């Protein structure tokens, strides 16, 4: 539908046993580490090196921000197109979210704007919903209040204030990855390499330049910041005051992450599993485990309160899991005693108890709250792994989208092309082996050898395998598995992947192992390769990719979608302001933004009643009779229905994944075109509605009147009343 066209025109004591493979402990505060000044090293060298490191991080962040903003401008010629074209460029759900920013700015006052969001009757016809409870749009509210309060209205348009804020968050994202790599390796060269890799792998690390309002573009920078604060919190050199500061920073970043994305609970569930694994492997003290869990719970409950007690959060698996893990951990105090096999058996029993208690708590909470908002996600997971019905309409909508399929192998080819994949794989393999060895040694310790007690006695923890490194290792492994199973989740993995790969290149682990193997490990040579290799890699990347970046930035295109512009203009000028429109979720989001008309359904799919309504509205693309479709549309209060040729005659998806096929399967009808059909499917008794209505047959024209048409869209007005003769005519047509 939418097209782009070429635009015209200091040393430590002897390390413990095993540290020769992983000499991290002696390297914690050497080199130009960001913690040197915090630990009292105010030498000129420390100040200069730390200042340079921070300056480079800010510079890379700004470079990424400007790069994304320039790509967005060059792809759309955003500064030169009309306002309606700018709004149309906010595709699908992005348009819905931006419409609330626009709505808040158009409100007479901030109070009235908030009241309209809390008592909204424009987003879903014949319903009044609390948008602040249903959706994660506090960022739009905050930006609108900030824009109205700052004296910038005369020289900065609202849309630019909005998109520049989102692009600025990309700078925050890069700085967070930079700091994580710096903390892990002790060298800001690792941070530089991580930032460069993030920018060069833009296709696989972000999609912000064309999906600006997408919730993940708001939340993932805060998730990266949270990982940085966790990495810093788990370092063993922090004082009590610094730990308290880190805990508060963890809470703030986790809170911001949860507030800005409706899928926060599923991401935090994976993170809770990482914490649980580290606890079972005895890498964390009891207080650290409890603190990390409570930070997650506090952030989720804070967001729940801000969202007017959002039941989807209260019934989330992550809350049930954390409660279960803490209860079982408190009750099973002897799980860390005994030999290796006995402890492994206890841990297995411990995990089974946690799993059973999690399911029980979650089931009881959902029953008590009558919660069914997230059942479509679990249906999708069941269907994806062959555990559920393959004909469920909601699950099929996800399964048939490429973004929810397996990670394509060409992603790995692109990551290898920027020299990132190979050091990443080597780093993960090495650290995974060391993690297993350290875990077995932890579990083989006699009673009294827990992480907390070893910390108190000053004994080397886990064969010098630092908990911050262990956390980041499991983070990249767990989210890597998630990315391989669902391509859309790759953006959580690939960003952190840059930091882990940079740590492998600039940290001591790989180089110590390699130099020991070559029997030439000296302090001078180790430092030389740790600095020379990343510098050489950055120089190589500059030589290889700088011309390509310049060529990419020189490509000028222009937004071009005249059919949608014509449709939006017609709706704005020729229909009543309170007219209700039915159609596809993606198009209706644009209609809400561009025209302010009332919708029957929309792309924010986390509500059971809305999902059922959407399925009913989509019957306009199924084999249903005119009377049936008319009754559906009148029941939900639709005045107009917009039919799209791109859906009615869709060829983008394979047979069985086209929207009309999903509807036929859900209705028990045989699908269009050559191919096999399940034996229980039957031929439909009616032609496809979106095709038959264009014939202007009396059975259709008696109920619908075409009011707008172009090459892409057909708009029909749903008549208010039906005459008896029209009904008889319709019945006769159906009989035929």
N, C-alpha and C positions, 0 to 999 in steps of 0.2 A: 504494500500500500504506500508506504513512505519510501522515497528514493533519494539518493544523493547523486548529484550530477556535477561534472566539472564546472567550476565557476568561470565565468567568462572573465575574460580579462585577468732493694738490701737482702742477703742470703739468710736462710733459715737453718734450723737444726736438721740433723740427718733425718730424712723421711722414713716413715715406717715401711715394714715389709710390703713389697708389691708396688711401692710408689715409683719404682724405676719404670713401670709401665705407664704410670699416670701421675706425674709429679706436679699435681695442681696445687697442693697445699703450700709448697714453697714458692709458688708464683702468685699468690693471692694479691700481694700489694707491691709487686715489682713492676718494672717497666712503667708505662704511662697509664696506670689504671685510674678509673674515675673516682675510686675511693681513697686515693692517696692523701688528698687534702683533708677529707673527713677523718682520717686516722692521725692527723697532726703533722703531716709532712708538708710544711710550708716553704720548702726550698724553692729557689727560683726555677729550677728545672721542673719540679712537679707542677708549679703554677703555670709555666709556659706550655708544657706538654698537655696539661688538662685543658687549658684555654684553647689550644689549637684543636684538640679533640672535640670540644663542644662547638667550636666555630664551624668545623667541617660538618658536624651533624646538622646544624641549622642550615648551612649552605646546601647540603644535599636535599634536605626537606623542602626548602624554597624552590630548588631546581625541579623537584618532582611536581610541586604544586603548579609552577609556571608551565611546565611541560604538558600536564593534563589540561590546563585551561586553554593553552594554545591549540592543542589537538581538537578540543571541543569547538573552539571558534572556527578553526579551519575546515572542520567537517560540515558545519552548518551555516557558516557566515552569520553567526548568531547576532552580531552587532548590526547587521544590515537588514534582517528579515522583519516582517510585521509581527505585532504582538501575538496574534492568533497562531502564527507559524511557530513562534517560540514556545507557546503553550502546547501545541501539538507535538513538539519535539520531546516533551515529557511523556514517553510512551507507557502504556499499560498502567500498572499500579503507581508508577512514578507521578503520573498526572493526578491521580487521586490524592496522594499525600501533599503535593504542591498546592492543590486547590484549597486545602485548609489553611495554609500560609496566606494565600490570597484572600480567603474569606475573613481571616483575622484582621488583615490590613484594611479591608473594606468595611468592617464593622464600625459603627459610630464611636464606640469606646472599647477598651480592653475588656471591661466587665461584661458588656453585651456580647462581645465576640466569644468569650469563654462560656457564657450562658447558652449561646447558639450551638456550641460544640457539645455541651453537656445534654442539651435537649434538641438534638438534631432530627429533623424530619425531611431532609432533602436527600440524604444518601440512600435511604431505603423507603420506598413509597409505602404509605399506610402504616408506618412504624416510626416511633420516636426512640432513638437510641442515644446512648452516652458514648460519644466518639473517644473521649479521653480514657474510658474504660475498655472499649472494644479494640482500639488501635493504638499503636505506639507513635503518637504524633506530638509528644511534648517538645521535640526539637523544633517543629514548625511553630508551636506556640511561643517558645522562648525566642526564636529568631524574629517573629512578628513583633513581640513586645520590645525587643532590643532595637529593631529598626524604627519603631514609632518613637522610641525614647531618645535615640541619637540624632544629632543635627546633621544628617547626611542625605535627607530626602531630596534635596535640590540638585545634588550632583551624582547620586548613585541610585539607579533604578532598583526596585525591590527584587527583581529576578536576578540581577547581578549580585546583590547582597547575599542572596540565597546560594547561588552556585559557587561564588567565591568562598563562602563558608565551608561548603562540602569539599572543594578542592584544597582548602587550607588543612582540612583533616587528613588529607593525604600526606602533607608535610609532617603532621603529628605521627602518622603511621610510620614513615621512614625514620624519624628520630627515635621512635620506640624500638624498632628493629635494630637500629644503629647501637643504642644503649645496651640492648640485650646481648648482641655480639661482643661489645666492648667489655661488659661485665663477665661474660663467660671466658673470654680469651685473655683479658688484661691488656689488649692493644686496640687503640681506636682505628688502626688500619683494618681490623675485622669489621668494625662498624661501617667504614667507608666502602668496603667490598660488599657488605650486605645491602647498603643503600644503592650502590651502582647496579647490583643484580636485580633489585626490586624494580628499578626503572627500566632496565633493558628487557626484563621479562614481563612487561606491562600487560601483554595479552593474557597471561596466565596468573598474574597477581592481583589485577583489579579490572573492573569494567566501569569505573566511575565516569569516564568521559562520555558515555552514552546512556548510562542509567543513574543519573545524578541523585535522584530522590530515593533510590532503593535503600531499604533499611540497613542492609549490610554495609553500605558505604558510610553510614553514620556510626555503626557499632564496632566494626572491626578495628579501627584505630584505637578505640578504648580497650578492646580485648588485647591488642598488642602492648598497650601501656600496662595493662594488668599483668601480663606475662613478665614484663620488665620488673615490675614491683615485686612479684613473687620470686623472681630470680635474685633480686637484691635481698629480699627478706630471708631467703634460705642460705645466704652466705654466712659463714661462721664467725666473721670478724666484727659483726655489728654490735654496738653497745645497746643497752636496754632502751635508751631514748630513741636511737635510730630504728630499733625494731618497732617501737610504738608508732613512729612516723610512717614506716613502711606498711603497717597494718591499716592505718587510716587511708593511706594512698591506695592500698589494695581495695578497700571498701569503696572509695570514691570511683575508681576506674571500673570496678565490677558493677556498681550502681549505674553508672553512665552507659555501660554496655547493655545491661538488662533493660534500661529504660528506652533504648532506641531500636530494639529488634524483638519481634514477637517470638522468634525461635530461640531466645536466650536460654530457656530451660533445657533444651536439647544439647546446646553447646556446653553449658555448665555441667550437665550430666556426664559428658565425656571427661571434663576436667575433674569432677568428683571421683570418677573411676581411676584417674591418674593418681590423685591423692591417696585413694584407698590402696592402690598397688604399691606406692612408695611406703605406706604405713605397714603393709604386710611384709614387704622386703626389708623393713627396719632401717630405712634411710632417714626417717623423720622422728623427732621427739613427740611425745604425747601432746605437749602444749602446741607444737607446730601444727599437728594434724587437726586438733580441736579448733585452733585459730583459723586455719584455712577453711574448714567446714563452716564455721560461724560467720566468716566474712561472706561466703556465698549465701547463706541463709538470710543474713541481715540485709544484703543488697536485694534479694528477691522479695522479701517481705516489705521493704521500703517501697519498691516499685509497685507491689500489690496494693499498698495503701494509697499511693498516688493514683493508681488506676481504679480507685473506688472498689477495692477488694475484688480484683480480677480473679475469678474462680479458676481460670486456666493455670494461673501460677500456683494457687493453693493445691490444686490437684496434680501438679507436675511430678514426674518421676524423680527429678533430682532432689526435691524436698523430702519425698518419701524415702529415697535412698540414704540421704544424710542422716535423717532421724534413725533409720534402721541401723546404719553403721555405728552411730554413736551409742545406741542402746546396747547392741551386741558387744561392742568394744568395752563398755562399762561392765557388763555382766560376765564376760569371759576374760578375767584378769590373768589367768594362767596360760594364755595362748602362746606366750613367748618363752616357755620353759621346756626342757627336754632336749633330746638330740635332734639331728636334722630330719630324719624320717618322721619322728613323732611330731615335730613342729609343722612339717608339711601337711601331715594328716589333720592337725588341729586347724591349720589355715584353711584347708579344704572345707572342713565342717563349719568353720567361722564364715566362710564365703557363702555356703549354702544357706546358713541361717540368715545372713544379711539379705540374700536374694529373696527368700521366702517372706521375710518380714517386710521387705520393700513392696512386694506384690500385694501383700495383705493390707498394708497401710494405704497404698495407692487405691486399691479396690474400694476400701471402706470410705475413704475421703471422696472419691468420685460418686459413690452411691449416695452419700450424705448431701453432696452439693448438686446431685443430678447433672454432672458435668459430661458433656459429649462434644465439646468444642474442638478437641484435638483428635477425635477418633479417626478422621480422614488420614492423619499422618501415620497412625498405627496400621490402618488398612493398606496404605501405600507400602509400608515396610513389609507387611505380611505378603502382599501380592508380589513385591519385588523378589522375595526369596522363596516364592512358590508355596506360601503357607496360607493364602487366602484366596478369595474369589477373584478370578481374572476378569469378571464382567462388571465389577463395581465401578460405577461411573466416575466417582471422585478419585479413586485410586488409579483408574486408567488415564485420567487427565494428566496425572503426574508421570506415570510410567511411560506414556507416549511422548513426553517431552525429552529432547536430547539432554537438557541440563540435568535431568534426574536419572540419566543412565550411567553406565560405567565410564570411568575416566578414559578418554581416547589416548592411544599410544603416541599420537603425534605431539601430545603435551610434553612427554618425556624427551622427544626429539628436539623440541624447541628449547627446553631447559638444558639439554646437553650442548646445544649450539652456543650458549652463552658461558660455557665452561663451569656451570654450577652443579650439574647433576653428578658428575664423577666424584668430586671432593665430598659432596653430600653423602653419596652412597658409602664411600670409604669411611667417613666419619661415623655414620650411623652403625655400620658393621662393627667397627672397632669399639665404639662405646657400648654397643649392645653386648658384645662378648665380655667386656669389662664389667658391665652391669650384672650379668648373670653370675660371674665369678664372685663379685662383691656380695651379691645377694646370698649365694650359697655359704660364703664365709660368715655373713651376718647370722644366718639361720643355724650355723653349726656351732656358734658360740654357746658356752654353758650359761646357766642361769646367772643373771647379773650382768649380761653383756648387751643389754639393749642400747639403742642409739642414745637415749637420754643419759644413761649411766656412763657410757663411754665418753660422752661429751663432758660430763662432770669430772671424770677422772683424767681428762686430757688425752685419752687414747685416740689414736688416729681413727677417724670414722670411716668405716666401710672400705678399708684399704685405700684411703685417700680419694675415694670416689665421692666428690662433693654432691650434696643433695640438690644444689641448684642445677648442676649438670644433669643429674638423674632426672629431675623434673622436665627439663627441656628435651631430653632424649625421649621420654615417654610422651611428651606433648607432640613431638613431630611424628612419632610412630602411631599414636592413636588417631590423630587427625589426618595422618596420611592414609590410614585404612579407611577412614570416613570419606576422604576425597576420592579414593579409588572406587568405592562403592557408589558414590553419588557425585557426579561431576560438578554440580553447583557448589559443593562444599570445598572444592579445591582452593578457593580464595582464602580459606582459613589456614590451609596447609602451606601453600606456596610462599606466602609472605614470611612465615616463620622458618621455612626451608632456607631462605636466603641467609638468615642469622646463623643457623646451624652449619651450613656449608662454609660460611665465613669463619666461624669458630674453628672448624676443622683445618682450614688453611692457615690461620694465624695463631691457634692454640699450640700447646706443647705436645699434645698426645700423639698425633700422627708423626710429627717430626722426630720425637724421642724414640718411638718404635722403629722408624725407618733408619735413623742414625745408629741405634743400637744394633740393628740387623747388619748394617754395613761396618760395625765396629769402629766408628769414627765420631762418636758422640762426645763433643766438647761444648763447654758453655758458650764460647765465642761462635762456633759454627752453628749451634742451635739458634742463637739470637740472629745470626746473619740470615739463615734461611727463613726464619719466621717473618723477617721484615722484607727480604728481597723478593720472595715468591709472591706475596700479595701485591707488592708494587709492580712487579713484572706482569701479573695478571691484569691489574687495572690498566697498565699501559697497552697490553694486548687488546683488551676490550675496547679501549679508546680508539686504537688504530682500526679495529674491525667494524665497530658499530657507529662511530661518530658520523661518518659520511651518510650512513643509512638514516640516522636520526635527522640530519639536516635535510635529506631528501624527503623524508616523511613530513617534516614540518613545512616543506615548500609546496606540498600538495594542497591545493585550494578547491574546496567543493562548496556546494550550496544546497540548502534544504529545498526539497521540491516534492510537494504532495498536494497538487491543486484540487484533487477530488475531496480530500478531507477538509481542506480550507473552505471549499464551496459548501460542504455539508454543515460545517460549524457556523458559517456566515448565515446560511439559510435558517438554521435553528434559532440563532440569536435574533434574527429580524422578523421571522414569519410565524413563530410559535409563541403561545402564552408563556409568561415567566414561570408559572407553576405547572407547566405541562410535564407529564411523566413519560419517560422514555425507557423502552425495553430493548435489549440487544445483547451483544457479546460483552463480557466483563471488560475486556481491554478497551473497546470503543467507548463504553459508557463512562469509564474513568476520564477519557478525554472530553466527553460531552459535559461532564460535571465541571471540569476546569475551565473550558472555553466558554460555556454558555450559562452555567449555574442552574441548569434544569434539574428536575427531580429524577432519580434513578430507581429502577426496580431491583437491580443487583450490581455488584461491583467486584473488583479482584481481591479484596481482603477476605480470604476464604475461611478464617478461623471462627466460624459460627455455623452450627448445624442447620438452623432454619434458613440461613442465607444460602447454604449449599443446596438445600432442597429447592429453594426458589429458583436458583440459577439453573438447576436441572430442568425445572418446569419451563422456564423462559426459553431454554435451548430447544424445546420441542418444535420451535419454528424451523429448525433444520432437520427434523425427523419426519417420518412418514405418519403424519397425523392429519385428521380431517379438520376443515376450517372451523367447525363448531367447537371442537376440543380446544384448538389453539385460542379461539376467541374467548372461551370461558376462562382459560388460564390467564390470559392477559387482562381481562376485566376483573378477575378476582384480585389481582395484585395492583389494580388501579392504573394500568398502562393506558396512555392516550395515543402514543405513537410507538411503532416497532421499527427498528432499523435492521434491514437484512443486508449482509455483506456477501458479494459474489465470491470473495476469497475464502469464505467458509462454506458456502453452499456448493461451490464447485472445487473444493480444495484438492490440490495435488501435492502439497509440500510433504505431507506424511504418507507413509505406506498404507496399503489397505489394512484395515483393522485398527488404525490409529488416527484416521481422520475423525473430526468431531462428529460427522454424520454417522460414521461407523460405530462410534462409542454409544451414540444414542440408539441406533438400531439394535445393538447387542443388549443394552440395558432394557429395551422395550421388547426383546425377544424376536426381533425381525431379522430376516436375511439381509446381508450387506450388499452394497452396490458392487458391480464389476465382477470380472472373472476371478475365481478362487474358491477355496473350500469354505464351507459353513458348517457349524455344529449341527448335528442331526435334530436337535430340539428347536432350532430356529424355524420360524414360519414366514411365508410371504406376508407383507403388510397389505391391509385392505384399502389403504389410501396412498396417493402419490406423495412425493416429498413436498412438504408445504412451501418451502422457499422457492421451489421451481413452479409449482402449480399456481401459486398466487399471481405470478406474472402473466398468466394466460388470460386474466380478467374474466374467468368463468363466473357466471352469476352466483354460484355458491360461495365464491370468495368476495366478489365485488359487493355483495349484499352486507358483508360484515366489515370489509376493509376498503379504504379509499387511498389510492396512491397519491401522495402529495409532493414527493421529491424523488428525482432519479438522476444518476449520472453513471459513469462507467463502472463505478465501484460499489455504490450504495443505492438501495431502494428503501424509501421511507413510506410507511403506510399508517394512516390514521385509523385507529380502532373506533368504530362507530359506537355511539352511546346506547342506542336501542335497536332492537331487531323487530322487524315486522313479521307477523305470522306467516305471510306468504313467502317471505324470504326463507323462513325456517323450513317450510315444506319443500321449497326449491332445493335447499341444501340437502334435505333427506333424500329427495329423488336422485340428486347427483351422487350421493354416497351409495345408494342402491345399485346404480348403474355400475 
